[in-house]
Amino acid sequence: MKTEKRSKCVVISLVVLFILTVLFLASVNSEEDLRIVGENLLTLSENWTIRYGDYQEQAVSLPVSLDVTPGTAYEASLVLPSVANQMNYILLRSSMQDIVVYLAGQEIYRAEKLETQGITSPIASTWVMFKLPQDFQGETLTLVLKSEVAAFSGHINTVMLGEDSSLVYYVFKQGFSGFIVFLVLFAMGLLAIVFSIFTKSVADNRFLYLGLLVIATSIWILSEAKLLQFFLGNRYIIGGISYLMVPLMGAFFSLYVKETIFVEPQNKRLMQMMAGLYLFLLIASMFLQGWGISAFIETMNIMFIVIFLNIMVFAFLVVSELVKQKNQNATQFFKYMSVLSISVILEGIAFFTNHFDYTSAFLRIGSLVFFGLLLMDSYLYFKRSLQSQKERDLYETLAYKDVLTGGNNRAAFERDFEKLRNKEESFRLVLLDLNELKYINDHFGHGSGDEAIKTLYRMMHNAFMPEGVCYRIGGDEFAILMENTAETVVKRSIIQMRKPLKRAESHVEYPLEVAIGTDVYDAWIWENLTRFYHHVDQKMYADKLEIKKMRQARLALGPNKKAIGSVDAPL
């Protein structure tokens, strides 16, 4: 143990030393910049002129939020600076706004939500990037914005001027941390789901619900990182996926804690009801958006209220189980939950105070820590479950194993006998009895009797497999169950058993004789399984009597080393 601990410390120390060395060498060689895309851009944040209605203000800094009624147009103007000709692209963030752009009074770009027939598409916050005409330097750039959403009406984001590649790089750089969190969480969730599908060592659905929760959270983080436009251009996905993931996260979270935390049945039912409520809100929000009654962002206010109530109810139930049940799982999860709760509360504060630049920033950190702890806890649970499963498998093996022969015992026979009967299909039962076991034990010792039992079981197994399964169901009693009911098969197997048994008999001083009875079970003929078993047992007993008569006939002809030595010996 000490050696392993010392080796671990050495490896960790070497890894840390390697990382520090690489960072030092990189800092020494930092004069060159070999990046493919440079940062050839300029932030246009100062000296804007703002107008709406009769109001006008100069020297305004962006971003800014104006007190503008939803649906009212407002303008922001700026004289473009003298820059290189290749810096001829404008980039800005449209926060659920329609934007029309003018240069020197001429319209050069328009980004408005198209009116569609049928299902109403959601208002989306998107990146807007367009190319300026030649000789744009010194001309007046005017942005005319309008939003039907109260939270974004009057809001103007920072405007960037630069090369197209630099602006795209800027967007990706801004959301890079969210993209990394998305990749990590998505991989974790996918792994948990795959694990839940293929593992049989976990009795509940914790890995499935946890995986779905993690994936829903990762998609939400990717959307809030403002990077979805890199992958697709569908308005419904860009404008709606964040709002769709929130109730799904709530539903999967409720199902997960139902499976893993609570002991009280009423608490489990309450969490299941919460999951149902989230799914109802999901469907309702999609319906309201589709019919143009209420946008996703408007129903999100209700969603956050439900989330806060859910957190309060969950905390109350956890405390209740801590007091009543001394639930250690609840104690552990409460600690984990405190991390996520703080991040969710901060997200809610940012949302309601219109600080949308911080959206998902708190949850990124909280989610990584929270889901990391949950996955570690689930791994430990799986490890314990696997150990318990191994113990159960061992106990089950011992319960159905005959100690002497190493084969199946009577319990295994009764289990498999019942399974075959429940299939309501025909099967063959073969009963065998090792003749004169008591005589062998009395005259040659119990060791010889045990050896005779093992020899017979081995011969049975070799002769009847794979057509039949062999069992030792008593001291000298054996059975075989065969799904193949053909008479030729059982006769061939009996012959293949008797021949090596006869050869084995020539090497010992006691007889190795076996009585056999067999018949086919048909549910239409045998309504009572006990009667069928007794019927086969009687056939075996008849064979035993026949063998006894043959042995007595041999004794009448003269002594034989395999015959029983005295006339009064038990037959």
Backbone torsions as a table, in degrees:
resi	resn	phi	psi	omega
1	MET	NA	-43.4	179.5
2	LYS	-64.3	-38.3	179.5
3	THR	-63.9	-43.2	179.3
4	GLU	-64.1	-40.4	179.8
5	LYS	-65.6	-40.5	179.3
6	ARG	-66.1	-40.4	178.8
7	SER	-63.8	-40.1	178.7
8	LYS	-62.5	-44.3	179.3
9	CYS	-62.7	-39.2	179.7
10	VAL	-64.5	-44.7	-179.3
11	VAL	-62.9	-46.5	179.7
12	ILE	-61.6	-41.5	179.8
13	SER	-62.9	-42.0	179.3
14	LEU	-65.1	-39.7	178.8
15	VAL	-63.9	-45.2	178.8
16	VAL	-62.5	-42.7	179.1
17	LEU	-62.7	-40.2	178.5
18	PHE	-62.4	-46.4	-179.1
19	ILE	-61.6	-45.2	-179.9
20	LEU	-64.0	-38.2	179.4
21	THR	-64.8	-45.0	179.4
22	VAL	-62.7	-42.9	179.3
23	LEU	-63.4	-38.9	179.5
24	PHE	-65.8	-46.6	-179.5
25	LEU	-64.9	-34.9	178.0
26	ALA	-66.8	-37.9	179.7
27	SER	-69.1	-33.3	178.9
28	VAL	-68.2	-35.3	-177.5
29	ASN	-105.0	52.6	-175.3
30	SER	-105.5	9.2	-177.4
31	GLU	-71.0	-36.8	-178.1
32	GLU	-85.9	146.2	173.1
33	ASP	-118.9	105.7	-174.3
34	LEU	-101.6	14.5	179.9
35	ARG	-65.9	141.6	-179.9
36	ILE	-67.7	-42.4	-179.8
37	VAL	-106.7	124.1	178.4
38	GLY	-90.4	179.8	179.4
39	GLU	-108.2	61.1	-178.9
40	ASN	-89.4	77.2	-176.4
41	LEU	-148.9	167.0	-177.1
42	LEU	-139.2	134.6	178.0
43	THR	-88.7	120.3	179.1
44	LEU	-96.0	83.2	-174.5
45	SER	-114.9	-8.6	-175.5
46	GLU	-115.4	158.7	170.5
47	ASN	63.2	38.3	174.9
48	TRP	-87.8	148.1	174.2
49	THR	-106.5	124.8	-176.0
50	ILE	-108.3	136.1	177.4
51	ARG	-139.4	139.9	166.4
52	TYR	-161.3	128.8	-174.9
53	GLY	62.2	-128.9	177.6
54	ASP	-92.1	1.0	-175.6
55	TYR	-89.4	139.2	174.8
56	GLN	-146.5	137.4	178.3
57	GLU	-142.1	137.4	-179.5
58	GLN	-108.8	166.9	178.3
59	ALA	55.9	43.7	179.4
60	VAL	-90.8	141.6	177.4
61	SER	-100.8	138.2	176.7
62	LEU	-97.6	150.9	0.7
63	PRO	-76.1	157.5	-178.7
64	VAL	-146.1	151.2	176.6
65	SER	-122.3	123.6	-177.9
66	LEU	-103.6	156.0	177.5
67	ASP	-86.1	82.6	-174.2
68	VAL	-121.3	135.5	178.2
69	THR	-67.7	138.1	178.0
70	PRO	-53.5	135.5	-179.3
71	GLY	92.2	-6.3	179.9
72	THR	-90.9	134.3	179.1
73	ALA	-81.7	145.4	177.0
74	TYR	-143.4	154.2	-172.5
75	GLU	-119.7	152.4	171.8
76	ALA	-137.3	122.9	-175.9
77	SER	-121.3	148.8	179.9
78	LEU	-154.9	139.9	173.1
79	VAL	-82.0	121.6	-176.2
80	LEU	-69.2	140.1	-178.1
81	PRO	-75.6	168.1	175.4
82	SER	-84.0	110.3	-179.1
83	VAL	-131.7	173.9	177.9
84	ALA	-61.6	149.6	-176.4
85	ASN	-61.8	-30.8	-178.3
86	GLN	-73.1	-13.9	175.9
87	MET	-87.9	64.6	-170.5
88	ASN	-115.6	28.9	177.1
89	TYR	-122.7	142.9	175.9
90	ILE	-108.6	137.0	176.7
91	LEU	-129.3	131.1	172.3
92	LEU	-151.5	164.9	-178.3
93	ARG	-102.0	120.9	175.4
94	SER	-88.6	110.1	-179.9
95	SER	-91.5	82.0	-179.0
96	MET	53.5	43.2	-175.8
97	GLN	-124.3	151.4	165.5
98	ASP	-88.5	137.1	-176.5
99	ILE	-130.8	130.7	171.4
100	VAL	-122.1	132.1	-174.6
101	VAL	-115.8	134.2	177.7
102	TYR	-122.4	144.7	172.2
103	LEU	-126.6	117.3	-176.5
104	ALA	55.4	38.1	177.0
105	GLY	84.7	-5.5	-179.6
106	GLN	-103.8	131.5	179.1
107	GLU	-68.7	127.9	179.1
108	ILE	-120.0	-12.3	-178.6
109	TYR	-160.9	145.0	177.8
110	ARG	-142.0	127.4	176.9
111	ALA	-129.3	97.8	-178.1
112	GLU	-128.8	149.5	177.2
113	LYS	-71.6	125.8	-178.8
114	LEU	-73.6	141.5	175.1
115	GLU	-80.7	124.6	-176.4
116	THR	-116.9	153.7	175.9
117	GLN	-87.6	146.6	178.1
118	GLY	83.4	-126.9	-176.2
119	ILE	-68.4	129.4	-178.6
120	THR	-80.8	126.4	177.8
121	SER	-80.4	151.1	-176.2
122	PRO	-75.1	156.1	171.1
123	ILE	-73.5	133.8	-174.5
124	ALA	-121.5	143.3	169.0
125	SER	-88.4	122.7	-173.4
126	THR	-136.2	161.3	169.3
127	TRP	-81.0	135.7	177.5
128	VAL	-117.2	121.9	178.1
129	MET	-135.5	129.9	-178.3
130	PHE	-145.4	159.3	-177.0
131	LYS	-93.2	137.9	177.6
132	LEU	-85.3	150.6	175.6
133	PRO	-67.4	169.0	177.2
134	GLN	-64.4	154.0	178.7
135	ASP	56.4	43.0	178.6
136	PHE	-77.8	-18.4	-175.9
137	GLN	-60.4	133.2	178.5
138	GLY	83.2	-5.8	178.1
139	GLU	-86.6	159.3	-178.7
140	THR	-88.3	122.7	176.1
141	LEU	-96.6	126.7	-179.1
142	THR	-123.1	127.3	176.0
143	LEU	-107.2	126.7	174.8
144	VAL	-111.4	116.8	-173.9
145	LEU	-119.9	153.5	177.8
146	LYS	-156.8	138.3	178.0
147	SER	-140.8	138.0	176.6
148	GLU	-85.2	-7.8	-178.1
149	VAL	-94.6	123.8	-174.8
150	ALA	-58.7	-37.1	-176.0
151	ALA	-66.2	-24.1	-175.9
152	PHE	-114.1	-6.4	178.9
153	SER	-67.4	125.0	-178.2
154	GLY	92.3	-1.8	-178.2
155	HIS	-90.0	134.7	176.2
156	ILE	-128.6	119.9	-179.6
157	ASN	-83.7	170.1	177.8
158	THR	-63.8	142.3	179.7
159	VAL	-108.8	135.4	-179.8
160	MET	-114.7	143.0	177.3
161	LEU	-124.6	130.7	179.7
162	GLY	172.8	-169.1	175.6
163	GLU	-70.5	149.7	-177.3
164	ASP	-60.3	-42.8	-179.0
165	SER	-65.8	-38.2	179.7
166	SER	-66.6	-38.3	179.8
167	LEU	-68.6	-40.1	176.7
168	VAL	-63.9	-42.5	177.4
169	TYR	-61.1	-38.8	178.6
170	TYR	-60.8	-45.1	179.7
171	VAL	-60.9	-47.1	-178.1
172	PHE	-66.2	-37.0	-179.6
173	LYS	-64.7	-38.8	179.5
174	GLN	-63.0	-36.1	-177.9
175	GLY	-102.7	12.0	-173.8
176	PHE	-62.5	-42.8	-179.6
177	SER	-62.0	-39.9	177.2
178	GLY	-65.3	-36.2	178.8
179	PHE	-65.4	-40.8	178.8
180	ILE	-65.3	-43.4	178.0
181	VAL	-61.5	-41.1	177.2
182	PHE	-58.0	-48.7	-178.4
183	LEU	-60.9	-44.1	-178.3
184	VAL	-64.4	-49.0	-177.4
185	LEU	-67.2	-41.1	-179.3
186	PHE	-62.3	-42.1	178.1
187	ALA	-64.3	-41.2	178.4
188	MET	-62.9	-44.9	-179.5
189	GLY	-66.0	-42.7	179.3
190	LEU	-63.1	-40.2	178.6
191	LEU	-63.7	-40.9	179.8
192	ALA	-65.0	-40.7	179.7
193	ILE	-66.2	-46.3	178.4
194	VAL	-60.5	-41.4	179.1
195	PHE	-62.3	-41.0	-179.0
196	SER	-65.3	-30.0	-178.1
197	ILE	-74.3	-38.8	-171.2
198	PHE	-99.3	-17.5	-179.0
199	THR	-86.1	146.2	176.4
200	LYS	-118.8	6.6	-175.3
201	SER	-90.1	-7.7	-179.7
202	VAL	-111.1	124.6	-172.7
203	ALA	-76.1	-27.4	-176.2
204	ASP	-106.5	-173.3	-176.8
205	ASN	-103.4	27.1	-174.6
206	ARG	-60.6	-40.8	-178.2
207	PHE	-68.9	-34.9	177.8
208	LEU	-65.5	-50.8	-178.6
209	TYR	-66.3	-38.5	178.8
210	LEU	-65.0	-43.5	179.2
211	GLY	-61.6	-44.2	178.4
212	LEU	-64.8	-38.8	177.8
213	LEU	-63.4	-44.4	-178.6
214	VAL	-66.0	-42.1	179.9
215	ILE	-65.7	-43.2	177.7
216	ALA	-60.1	-41.3	179.1
217	THR	-65.9	-40.4	-179.0
218	SER	-64.7	-40.0	178.4
219	ILE	-66.0	-39.5	177.3
220	TRP	-61.9	-42.2	179.9
221	ILE	-66.4	-39.9	177.5
222	LEU	-61.7	-42.0	179.5
223	SER	-65.2	-43.4	-178.9
224	GLU	-73.9	-14.5	174.8
225	ALA	-78.3	-1.3	175.5
226	LYS	63.7	37.8	-177.7
227	LEU	-119.0	0.3	-176.6
228	LEU	-61.2	-29.2	-179.4
229	GLN	-66.5	-15.0	174.7
230	PHE	-71.2	-24.7	-171.9
231	PHE	-108.5	-29.7	-178.1
232	LEU	-156.0	165.6	-178.3
233	GLY	-122.8	13.6	-178.5
234	ASN	-72.7	124.7	-176.4
235	ARG	-64.0	-39.7	-177.0
236	TYR	-63.4	-41.6	179.3
237	ILE	-68.7	-47.9	-177.9
238	ILE	-63.5	-41.4	-176.4
239	GLY	-88.2	-13.6	-173.7
240	GLY	-122.6	-17.7	-171.3
241	ILE	-63.4	-35.7	179.0
242	SER	-60.5	-44.7	-177.0
243	TYR	-71.7	-28.5	178.2
244	LEU	-75.2	-31.3	-178.3
245	MET	-73.4	-28.8	-176.1
246	VAL	-60.6	-53.3	177.7
247	PRO	-65.8	-30.8	176.5
248	LEU	-65.4	-40.0	176.1
249	MET	-60.1	-43.3	178.8
250	GLY	-63.8	-41.4	-178.9
251	ALA	-66.0	-47.4	-178.7
252	PHE	-67.7	-34.2	176.6
253	PHE	-63.4	-45.0	-179.5
254	SER	-62.6	-40.6	179.3
255	LEU	-68.6	-36.0	-180.0
256	TYR	-65.4	-47.0	-178.4
257	VAL	-69.5	-28.2	175.1
258	LYS	-61.8	-40.4	-177.7
259	GLU	-74.8	-33.2	-165.2
260	THR	-110.5	-27.1	-168.0
261	ILE	-104.1	-53.1	-167.2
262	PHE	-84.5	146.8	177.7
263	VAL	-105.6	-41.3	-178.6
264	GLU	-64.5	129.4	-179.3
265	PRO	-58.8	-37.9	-178.5
266	GLN	-67.4	-31.8	176.8
267	ASN	-69.6	-38.9	175.8
268	LYS	-61.6	-43.8	179.4
269	ARG	-63.8	-38.4	179.9
270	LEU	-63.7	-41.4	177.2
271	MET	-66.2	-35.2	177.1
272	GLN	-67.0	-37.3	176.5
273	MET	-65.9	-37.6	177.3
274	MET	-63.1	-40.9	176.9
275	ALA	-61.5	-41.8	177.2
276	GLY	-63.2	-37.7	177.9
277	LEU	-63.3	-42.5	178.3
278	TYR	-62.9	-41.8	179.3
279	LEU	-66.2	-35.8	176.2
280	PHE	-63.9	-44.1	178.7
281	LEU	-63.8	-36.3	177.3
282	LEU	-61.0	-49.3	-179.2
283	ILE	-65.4	-41.1	-179.4
284	ALA	-63.5	-43.3	-179.1
285	SER	-65.7	-38.1	177.1
286	MET	-65.6	-39.4	178.7
287	PHE	-66.2	-47.4	-178.7
288	LEU	-63.3	-39.2	177.7
289	GLN	-68.0	-44.9	-177.7
290	GLY	-61.9	-35.6	-179.5
291	TRP	-90.2	2.1	177.2
292	GLY	73.2	19.1	-178.8
293	ILE	-82.3	-44.1	-178.3
294	SER	-150.6	130.9	-178.9
295	ALA	-72.2	160.2	179.8
296	PHE	-54.1	-43.3	-175.1
297	ILE	-66.0	-28.4	179.6
298	GLU	-74.7	-39.4	177.1
299	THR	-73.3	-16.5	-179.9
300	MET	-65.7	-26.6	176.0
301	ASN	-60.1	-43.1	177.3
302	ILE	-66.4	-38.9	-178.6
303	MET	-61.6	-42.9	179.7
304	PHE	-67.0	-35.0	176.5
305	ILE	-62.9	-42.9	178.0
306	VAL	-63.6	-39.0	179.5
307	ILE	-63.3	-45.2	179.3
308	PHE	-63.6	-41.0	177.2
309	LEU	-64.4	-38.8	178.8
310	ASN	-62.8	-41.7	178.3
311	ILE	-62.8	-41.7	179.9
312	MET	-66.0	-44.3	178.8
313	VAL	-64.0	-43.8	179.8
314	PHE	-60.9	-44.7	179.7
315	ALA	-61.8	-40.8	178.9
316	PHE	-63.1	-44.2	-179.6
317	LEU	-65.8	-38.6	178.2
318	VAL	-63.4	-45.7	178.9
319	VAL	-62.8	-39.6	179.4
320	SER	-61.0	-43.9	-179.9
321	GLU	-72.3	-29.6	175.8
322	LEU	-63.2	-40.5	-177.5
323	VAL	-76.5	-45.6	-173.8
324	LYS	-82.4	-45.1	-172.3
325	GLN	-103.5	-7.4	-173.7
326	LYS	52.8	43.5	-173.6
327	ASN	-71.6	107.5	-179.1
328	GLN	-70.6	-32.5	176.0
329	ASN	-61.6	-39.6	178.1
330	ALA	-65.4	-38.5	178.5
331	THR	-61.1	-48.1	-178.9
332	GLN	-64.2	-44.1	-177.1
333	PHE	-69.0	-33.3	178.6
334	PHE	-60.3	-37.5	177.4
335	LYS	-66.1	-43.7	178.8
336	TYR	-64.1	-41.1	-175.1
337	MET	-66.4	-29.3	-179.1
338	SER	-60.7	-34.7	178.2
339	VAL	-64.6	-48.8	-178.6
340	LEU	-68.8	-37.7	-179.2
341	SER	-60.8	-42.8	179.2
342	ILE	-62.0	-43.5	-179.5
343	SER	-66.8	-38.1	178.5
344	VAL	-65.7	-41.8	178.3
345	ILE	-62.0	-43.3	178.0
346	LEU	-64.0	-37.4	176.2
347	GLU	-62.5	-43.2	179.4
348	GLY	-63.6	-41.0	178.1
349	ILE	-62.3	-44.5	178.7
350	ALA	-62.2	-37.8	-179.0
351	PHE	-68.3	-48.8	-176.0
352	PHE	-73.5	-22.2	177.0
353	THR	-95.1	9.7	176.3
354	ASN	63.2	26.5	173.8
355	HIS	-92.6	72.6	-171.5
356	PHE	-75.2	-14.7	177.5
357	ASP	-66.4	-22.4	-179.2
358	TYR	-94.2	1.4	-178.2
359	THR	-58.6	128.9	178.9
360	SER	75.7	-9.5	-179.0
361	ALA	-64.6	-43.6	-179.6
362	PHE	-68.9	-40.4	-176.6
363	LEU	-70.9	-25.5	177.5
364	ARG	-60.0	-51.5	-178.9
365	ILE	-66.1	-48.0	-179.1
366	GLY	-60.9	-38.8	-178.6
367	SER	-66.7	-44.3	179.8
368	LEU	-59.2	-46.3	-179.5
369	VAL	-66.7	-47.1	-175.9
370	PHE	-62.6	-51.4	-177.1
371	PHE	-71.1	-30.0	173.9
372	GLY	-61.9	-43.2	178.0
373	LEU	-66.1	-41.1	-179.7
374	LEU	-65.4	-42.2	179.1
375	LEU	-65.7	-38.1	176.2
376	MET	-64.2	-42.6	178.8
377	ASP	-64.8	-40.1	178.7
378	SER	-66.7	-37.2	177.6
379	TYR	-62.9	-43.3	178.6
380	LEU	-63.9	-39.2	177.2
381	TYR	-63.1	-43.2	178.8
382	PHE	-62.8	-40.0	179.8
383	LYS	-62.2	-42.3	177.4
384	ARG	-66.9	-40.4	180.0
385	SER	-64.5	-38.8	179.6
386	LEU	-64.6	-41.4	177.9
387	GLN	-64.6	-42.0	178.5
388	SER	-64.6	-38.5	178.9
389	GLN	-64.6	-40.6	177.2
390	LYS	-60.8	-41.9	179.3
391	GLU	-65.5	-41.6	178.5
392	ARG	-64.5	-41.1	178.1
393	ASP	-62.7	-39.0	179.1
394	LEU	-65.1	-45.7	179.0
395	TYR	-63.3	-38.4	179.6
396	GLU	-67.5	-39.7	178.0
397	THR	-62.0	-44.9	178.8
398	LEU	-64.9	-35.8	-178.2
399	ALA	-66.8	-29.9	-176.9
400	TYR	-109.1	15.1	-176.1
401	LYS	-112.3	134.5	174.4
402	ASP	-84.0	123.4	-172.5
403	VAL	-65.0	-40.0	-174.0
404	LEU	-71.7	-49.4	-174.4
405	THR	-90.5	-19.7	-174.7
406	GLY	79.0	3.6	-179.7
407	GLY	-99.8	-160.8	-179.4
408	ASN	-77.5	145.0	179.9
409	ASN	-104.2	-168.4	-176.1
410	ARG	-65.8	-39.0	179.3
411	ALA	-59.7	-41.3	178.0
412	ALA	-65.3	-38.4	178.7
413	PHE	-62.7	-46.5	-178.9
414	GLU	-65.1	-37.6	177.3
415	ARG	-62.5	-50.4	-176.5
416	ASP	-72.4	-32.2	176.9
417	PHE	-60.8	-43.3	-179.9
418	GLU	-68.9	-38.8	178.8
419	LYS	-61.4	-44.6	-179.9
420	LEU	-65.2	-38.5	179.9
421	ARG	-65.1	-38.6	-178.5
422	ASN	-69.3	-21.4	176.8
423	LYS	-69.3	-16.0	-179.3
424	GLU	58.1	34.5	175.5
425	GLU	-122.5	156.8	-179.1
426	SER	-68.7	146.7	173.3
427	PHE	-151.3	163.1	-177.9
428	ARG	-107.5	136.6	174.5
429	LEU	-111.8	129.7	175.9
430	VAL	-120.5	123.8	176.4
431	LEU	-110.8	137.4	-178.3
432	LEU	-130.2	150.6	178.2
433	ASP	-137.5	126.5	177.6
434	LEU	-78.4	111.8	-175.8
435	ASN	-68.8	144.8	171.3
436	GLU	59.8	36.9	177.3
437	LEU	-65.1	-38.9	179.7
438	LYS	-63.2	-39.7	178.6
439	TYR	-63.0	-41.9	179.1
440	ILE	-63.4	-43.6	-179.7
441	ASN	-63.9	-42.3	-175.5
442	ASP	-71.3	-37.4	-172.4
443	HIS	-99.6	-24.3	-177.1
444	PHE	-123.0	-1.0	177.0
445	GLY	97.3	154.0	-179.1
446	HIS	-65.8	-26.0	176.3
447	GLY	-61.5	-41.6	177.8
448	SER	-67.3	-37.7	177.6
449	GLY	-63.1	-42.3	177.7
450	ASP	-64.0	-40.0	-179.9
451	GLU	-65.6	-36.4	177.7
452	ALA	-65.1	-40.3	178.4
453	ILE	-63.3	-46.0	-179.1
454	LYS	-65.5	-37.6	179.3
455	THR	-63.8	-45.8	179.8
456	LEU	-62.9	-42.7	-178.8
457	TYR	-64.1	-39.6	-179.7
458	ARG	-65.0	-42.5	178.8
459	MET	-65.4	-40.1	176.4
460	MET	-59.1	-50.8	-175.9
461	HIS	-60.4	-43.7	-179.0
462	ASN	-67.5	-33.6	-174.6
463	ALA	-82.9	-36.6	-172.3
464	PHE	-97.3	-19.4	178.2
465	MET	-75.4	142.9	2.4
466	PRO	-94.0	10.2	-177.1
467	GLU	-70.8	-27.4	-176.1
468	GLY	-139.5	160.8	177.9
469	VAL	-109.7	130.3	-173.7
470	CYS	-99.7	148.1	-179.0
471	TYR	-141.6	147.9	165.6
472	ARG	-105.4	113.2	-172.3
473	ILE	-104.9	-1.1	178.0
474	GLY	-166.7	-170.8	-178.6
475	GLY	-57.3	-54.5	179.2
476	ASP	-120.0	16.8	-176.0
477	GLU	-108.0	138.4	-178.6
478	PHE	-136.2	159.6	179.8
479	ALA	-144.6	156.0	176.2
480	ILE	-137.1	132.3	174.9
481	LEU	-109.8	129.2	-176.0
482	MET	-130.2	125.5	174.9
483	GLU	-78.5	-24.1	173.5
484	ASN	-83.1	112.3	-172.8
485	THR	-95.1	4.2	-175.5
486	ALA	-62.1	135.3	-179.6
487	GLU	-64.2	-37.5	-178.6
488	THR	-64.1	-34.9	-178.3
489	VAL	-67.7	-47.5	-177.7
490	VAL	-67.9	-36.7	178.7
491	LYS	-65.3	-42.8	179.1
492	ARG	-62.9	-40.5	-179.5
493	SER	-66.7	-38.7	178.7
494	ILE	-64.0	-42.8	177.6
495	ILE	-62.2	-42.6	179.4
496	GLN	-66.3	-21.2	176.5
497	MET	-85.5	-41.7	-174.3
498	ARG	-68.5	-36.1	-177.0
499	LYS	-61.5	-55.2	178.7
500	PRO	-66.9	-27.0	177.2
501	LEU	-67.0	-37.1	178.1
502	LYS	-68.4	-38.2	177.6
503	ARG	-66.4	-39.4	178.6
504	ALA	-65.1	-33.3	-179.2
505	GLU	-64.9	-28.9	-178.7
506	SER	-71.4	-12.1	-178.0
507	HIS	-104.4	2.5	179.5
508	VAL	-128.4	170.2	-175.9
509	GLU	-97.8	5.0	-177.6
510	TYR	-126.1	158.8	-177.6
511	PRO	-75.5	146.1	173.5
512	LEU	-121.6	84.8	-178.0
513	GLU	-117.6	146.2	-177.7
514	VAL	-135.2	133.8	174.8
515	ALA	-96.2	140.5	-173.1
516	ILE	-132.3	137.7	171.2
517	GLY	-134.1	140.7	-177.6
518	THR	-153.2	151.0	174.3
519	ASP	-165.4	169.5	-177.8
520	VAL	-101.9	132.5	177.3
521	TYR	-88.8	126.8	175.8
522	ASP	-128.6	122.8	-175.2
523	ALA	-61.7	-26.9	179.7
524	TRP	-73.4	-25.0	-177.6
525	ILE	-96.3	-45.3	-175.6
526	TRP	-106.2	95.0	177.7
527	GLU	-74.1	-26.8	-178.4
528	ASN	-109.8	118.3	-176.9
529	LEU	-68.4	-34.1	179.6
530	THR	-63.6	-40.4	179.1
531	ARG	-65.6	-38.8	178.1
532	PHE	-63.3	-44.6	178.8
533	TYR	-60.9	-44.0	179.8
534	HIS	-63.5	-36.6	178.2
535	HIS	-61.3	-46.6	179.4
536	VAL	-67.0	-38.3	178.9
537	ASP	-62.2	-37.6	178.3
538	GLN	-67.6	-35.6	176.5
539	LYS	-65.4	-38.0	177.0
540	MET	-66.8	-41.1	179.2
541	TYR	-63.9	-36.4	177.4
542	ALA	-64.3	-39.9	177.1
543	ASP	-65.5	-35.3	179.2
544	LYS	-64.5	-41.7	178.5
545	LEU	-65.6	-37.8	179.6
546	GLU	-64.4	-42.3	178.1
547	ILE	-63.9	-39.0	179.7
548	LYS	-63.0	-41.9	178.0
549	LYS	-63.2	-41.6	179.3
550	MET	-65.1	-38.1	179.4
551	ARG	-67.2	-41.8	179.1
552	GLN	-63.5	-34.4	177.9
553	ALA	-67.1	-39.6	178.3
554	ARG	-65.3	-40.1	179.2
555	LEU	-63.2	-34.2	-179.9
556	ALA	-67.6	-25.8	179.8
557	LEU	-82.4	-22.9	179.8
558	GLY	150.5	164.8	-177.9
559	PRO	-67.4	150.6	177.0
560	ASN	-143.1	143.5	-173.7
561	LYS	-67.4	-18.7	179.8
562	LYS	-92.5	-12.0	179.1
563	ALA	-78.7	163.0	-178.6
564	ILE	-74.8	137.3	-166.5
565	GLY	-70.9	-24.2	-176.4
566	SER	-135.7	149.7	-175.0
567	VAL	-69.0	-25.2	-178.5
568	ASP	-94.2	8.0	176.8
569	ALA	-71.1	148.7	-179.1
570	PRO	-64.9	135.6	-178.6
571	LEU	-107.0	NA	NA
